[in-house]
Structures are given as C-alpha cells and as structure tokens.
Amino acid sequence: MSISIRKPLYRPQPGRKMRVVVLFSGGASALKYLLEHDPNLGEKYEFVGALTDRPDASGISIAKKAGIPVEVLPFRGFLKERGASFQDLKAREAYFAEVLKRIEKWDSDVLMLSGFMLIVTEPLLSTYRLRILNVHPADLTITDELGRRKYVGLDVVRKAIEAGEKFTRSTVHLVTEEVDGGPILALSEPLEVEPGISPEEHQERMKWACDGPAYQRALELLAEGRVWIREDTGQVEIR
C-alpha cells in the first residue's frame, strides 16, 4: 500500500520572511493593494523583486517606489530578435528560461502573477512547481453540467454577467499546465453586479474589492505554512 506524503508548500523559518517575486504586464493592481493594505507585508512576507514583459507597464513605477527591484524583459522584443512568432512554443520556453535567469538572484519562495498576461510555460512551471500564484477574476468553484470549471480563460467577467450571475468573486490558485485549472487557495468576498454596469467597469472594481483581498488571504496562508501538498497527487489542503 502506497503512503501519501504531505508537506507544506512553504515552511516558515524563525527570523525569515517568505520571499515573493511579482510578475506583471500592466498596472500590477494586486501588488498595489498589498503594498497599501496588507498588515502581513513586512511581517510574514516581503517582495524581493519583480519582472515585467512590458517596458511601458505602469506597475514598474509602483514597484520601484516601494523599493522593489524590477527586471524588464519585453516578450515581443524577445520574439522579434529571434524571428519567432507569438505561437512559437520553443521561443516561449526560451523566454521563460531567461525569466528564470533574471529572477534567480532574488531566491524567491513563491512567484505571484499580478496581471501577467503571458501563459507560463516550462521551465518556469517545473522549477516553481506549485509555487506560482495567479488571481483569476471569477469564482473557480462554479462548475458546469459536466463538473468542469465554468469561468476559465479570457473575458470571464463578461461571461459571468451575461450568464446572469448576481455576484462575482476572484480566485487565487496555483498555476499548473492547465490554464486556470490549478488548486484553489483563496476566494474573495462576493462583489455585487450592479444593474447596467459594463463588464469592464465591474472588473475594474474587482481589482480592489476582490483581487487584492484574495491575494492577501492566499499569501497569509502560505506564509503561515498552512498550505499543504500531497506529493503523489498534487492535491492541496488548507490547514
């Protein structure tokens, strides 16, 4: 009979804060929320670095103002130098190999995606297996008639509103090869869909009301060593 081995994804150490690196493509709104509102920041965890694929990302100034060092590695420029297309998987893997080189100096425990618009691939996925967090602007516990997660992929706020959902939530999950398919760590409180509001306006409100608070909860659970993993199945449990 096989024995299931469980261990924490992060094990707290006396006198050491959990080290977090942020990846973003735009305004890094979740990072901004945490910098302004999370009492655990500086106590249980710290941001030790950030990387963006967009040289014009407004999140660069937010990170630098907070004293977080930033690496800029333009994805489109990376492809252009190699004569590669956006769909070239080998070029994408070469890009994430370079990402690894850029962030290794920060010795991070977890990676946090804050509006990072690229699908993460190897070798980053395996190097940080089940240690990459993403926030998704939908409730991933909602399933369809076949038991599959209903609101995955792009434009999910619009899909949820058009489906008649009265509230939306944001979900922080661990990143796996299956897009929006990884284990769930935290759900935000519900945000009411106001009559007549556009999906764009509602999603903008979610950044502050849902994304940030969900990340605050997920990082707290991780930093306290309360997120455990079954090594045989990859299943996560919260203790």
C-alpha positions as CSV (number, residue, x, y, z in Angstrom):
1,M,0.0,0.0,0.0
2,S,1.4,3.4,-1.0
3,I,1.8,6.1,1.6
4,S,0.7,9.6,0.8
5,I,3.4,12.1,1.8
6,R,2.1,15.6,2.7
7,K,4.3,18.6,3.2
8,P,3.8,22.4,3.4
9,L,4.4,24.3,0.2
10,Y,6.3,26.8,2.3
11,R,7.7,26.1,5.8
12,P,8.1,29.2,8.0
13,Q,11.5,29.8,9.5
14,P,12.2,31.9,12.5
15,G,13.6,35.3,11.6
16,R,12.9,34.9,7.9
17,K,10.0,36.2,5.9
18,M,8.6,34.4,2.9
19,R,10.2,35.8,-0.2
20,V,7.9,36.8,-3.1
21,V,8.7,37.8,-6.6
22,V,5.9,39.5,-8.7
23,L,5.4,39.1,-12.4
24,F,3.1,41.7,-14.1
25,S,2.2,43.2,-17.5
26,G,0.3,46.3,-16.6
27,G,-0.6,48.2,-13.5
28,A,0.0,45.4,-11.0
29,S,-3.1,46.4,-9.1
30,A,-2.9,43.5,-6.7
31,L,0.6,44.4,-5.8
32,K,-0.5,48.0,-5.2
33,Y,-3.3,46.8,-3.0
34,L,-1.0,44.7,-0.9
35,L,1.6,47.5,-0.6
36,E,-1.1,49.8,0.8
37,H,-3.3,47.5,2.8
38,D,-1.8,44.2,3.9
39,P,-0.5,44.2,7.5
40,N,1.3,40.9,6.8
41,L,3.6,42.6,4.4
42,G,7.0,43.1,6.1
43,E,5.9,40.8,8.9
44,K,5.2,37.4,7.3
45,Y,6.4,38.0,3.8
46,E,8.3,40.5,1.6
47,F,8.5,41.4,-2.0
48,V,12.1,40.9,-3.1
49,G,11.8,41.5,-6.8
50,A,9.5,42.0,-9.8
51,L,9.6,41.3,-13.5
52,T,7.5,42.6,-16.4
53,D,7.2,41.6,-20.0
54,R,6.1,45.2,-20.9
55,P,8.5,48.1,-20.8
56,D,5.6,50.5,-20.7
57,A,3.9,48.8,-17.7
58,S,2.7,51.3,-15.2
59,G,3.4,48.8,-12.4
60,I,7.1,49.5,-12.9
61,S,6.8,52.8,-11.1
62,I,4.7,51.3,-8.3
63,A,7.3,48.6,-7.6
64,K,10.2,51.0,-7.8
65,K,8.5,53.5,-5.5
66,A,8.2,50.7,-2.9
67,G,11.9,49.8,-3.3
68,I,11.3,46.6,-5.2
69,P,13.9,46.0,-7.9
70,V,12.4,45.4,-11.3
71,E,13.6,43.4,-14.3
72,V,12.2,44.4,-17.7
73,L,12.2,41.6,-20.3
74,P,10.0,42.5,-23.3
75,F,8.4,39.4,-24.7
76,R,7.6,40.8,-28.1
77,G,11.1,42.2,-28.4
78,F,12.5,38.8,-27.4
79,L,10.5,37.1,-30.2
80,K,11.5,39.7,-32.7
81,E,15.2,39.2,-32.1
82,R,14.7,35.5,-32.8
83,G,12.4,35.9,-35.8
84,A,9.8,33.9,-33.9
85,S,6.0,34.1,-33.9
86,F,3.8,34.6,-30.8
87,Q,2.7,30.9,-31.2
88,D,6.3,29.6,-31.2
89,L,6.4,27.3,-28.2
90,K,10.1,26.8,-28.3
91,A,10.7,30.6,-28.3
92,R,8.3,30.9,-25.4
93,E,10.2,28.3,-23.4
94,A,13.4,30.2,-24.2
95,Y,11.8,33.3,-22.9
96,F,10.8,31.7,-19.6
97,A,14.3,30.2,-19.3
98,E,15.6,33.8,-19.5
99,V,13.0,34.8,-16.9
100,L,14.4,32.2,-14.6
101,K,17.9,33.6,-15.0
102,R,16.7,37.1,-14.3
103,I,14.9,36.2,-11.0
104,E,17.2,33.6,-9.5
105,K,19.2,36.3,-7.7
106,W,16.2,37.0,-5.5
107,D,16.0,33.5,-4.1
108,S,12.2,33.6,-4.0
109,D,9.9,31.1,-2.3
110,V,6.9,31.9,-4.4
111,L,6.0,33.8,-7.6
112,M,2.9,36.0,-7.7
113,L,1.3,36.9,-11.0
114,S,-0.4,40.3,-10.9
115,G,-2.0,40.8,-14.3
116,F,0.8,38.9,-16.0
117,M,-0.7,38.3,-19.5
118,L,1.5,35.5,-20.7
119,I,0.7,31.9,-20.2
120,V,3.5,30.5,-18.1
121,T,5.3,27.5,-19.6
122,E,8.4,25.4,-18.9
123,P,11.0,25.7,-17.5
124,L,9.4,28.1,-15.0
125,L,6.5,25.8,-14.3
126,S,8.6,22.9,-13.1
127,T,11.2,25.0,-11.4
128,Y,8.5,26.6,-9.3
129,R,6.1,23.7,-9.3
130,L,3.0,24.6,-7.3
131,R,4.7,27.8,-6.1
132,I,3.3,30.2,-8.7
133,L,0.2,32.0,-7.7
134,N,-2.4,33.6,-10.0
135,V,-5.5,35.6,-9.4
136,H,-8.5,35.0,-11.7
137,P,-11.5,37.4,-11.9
138,A,-14.1,34.6,-11.5
139,D,-15.2,32.1,-8.9
140,L,-13.4,28.9,-10.0
141,T,-15.6,26.8,-7.7
142,I,-18.6,27.3,-10.0
143,T,-18.8,24.3,-12.4
144,D,-20.9,23.4,-15.5
145,E,-23.1,20.5,-16.0
146,L,-20.1,18.2,-16.6
147,G,-18.4,19.3,-13.4
148,R,-15.8,21.4,-15.2
149,R,-14.8,24.9,-14.0
150,K,-17.2,27.2,-15.8
151,Y,-15.5,30.5,-15.9
152,V,-11.9,29.9,-17.2
153,G,-9.8,31.7,-19.8
154,L,-10.4,35.2,-21.1
155,D,-13.3,37.6,-20.7
156,V,-14.8,35.7,-17.8
157,V,-16.4,38.7,-16.2
158,R,-18.4,39.4,-19.3
159,K,-19.4,35.7,-19.5
160,A,-20.5,35.7,-15.8
161,I,-22.6,38.8,-16.2
162,E,-24.2,37.5,-19.4
163,A,-24.9,34.2,-17.6
164,G,-26.9,36.1,-15.1
165,E,-24.5,35.9,-12.1
166,K,-25.6,38.3,-9.4
167,F,-22.1,38.4,-7.7
168,T,-18.6,37.7,-8.8
169,R,-15.5,36.6,-6.8
170,S,-11.8,36.4,-7.6
171,T,-9.9,33.2,-7.1
172,V,-6.2,32.8,-6.2
173,H,-5.0,29.5,-7.4
174,L,-1.7,27.7,-8.0
175,V,-0.6,27.7,-11.6
176,T,-0.4,24.4,-13.5
177,E,-0.2,23.4,-17.2
178,E,-4.0,23.6,-17.3
179,V,-4.9,27.3,-17.7
180,D,-7.0,28.3,-14.6
181,G,-7.0,24.6,-13.5
182,G,-4.7,24.6,-10.5
183,P,-5.6,24.1,-6.9
184,I,-7.5,26.9,-5.2
185,L,-6.0,28.7,-2.3
186,A,-8.4,31.6,-1.6
187,L,-11.7,33.2,-2.7
188,S,-12.6,36.8,-2.3
189,E,-15.8,38.1,-0.8
190,P,-18.6,38.5,-3.4
191,L,-19.0,41.7,-5.3
192,E,-22.5,42.5,-6.4
193,V,-23.1,43.1,-10.1
194,E,-24.8,46.4,-10.3
195,P,-27.6,46.7,-12.9
196,G,-26.4,48.2,-16.1
197,I,-22.7,48.1,-15.2
198,S,-20.4,47.1,-18.1
199,P,-18.1,44.1,-17.7
200,E,-15.1,46.4,-18.0
201,E,-16.3,48.7,-15.1
202,H,-17.1,45.7,-12.9
203,Q,-13.8,44.1,-13.5
204,E,-12.0,47.3,-12.6
205,R,-13.9,47.3,-9.3
206,M,-12.9,43.7,-8.7
207,K,-9.2,44.6,-8.8
208,W,-9.5,46.4,-5.5
209,A,-12.6,44.7,-3.9
210,C,-11.7,41.1,-4.9
211,D,-8.2,40.5,-6.4
212,G,-6.2,42.2,-3.7
213,P,-8.1,40.8,-0.7
214,A,-7.9,37.2,-2.2
215,Y,-4.2,37.6,-2.6
216,Q,-3.8,38.9,0.9
217,R,-5.5,35.7,2.2
218,A,-3.6,33.4,0.0
219,L,-0.2,34.9,0.9
220,E,-1.1,34.7,4.6
221,L,-2.0,31.0,4.4
222,L,1.3,30.3,2.6
223,A,3.5,32.4,4.9
224,E,2.0,30.7,7.9
225,G,2.8,27.2,6.5
226,R,-0.9,26.3,6.3
227,V,-1.0,25.2,2.6
228,W,0.0,21.5,2.4
229,I,0.6,19.4,-0.7
230,R,0.1,15.7,-1.4
231,E,3.2,14.7,-3.3
232,D,1.6,11.7,-5.1
233,T,-1.5,13.6,-6.4
234,G,-0.5,17.3,-6.2
235,Q,-3.7,18.0,-4.3
236,V,-3.6,20.9,-1.9
237,E,-5.2,21.1,1.5
238,I,-5.5,24.2,3.8
239,R,-4.8,23.6,7.5
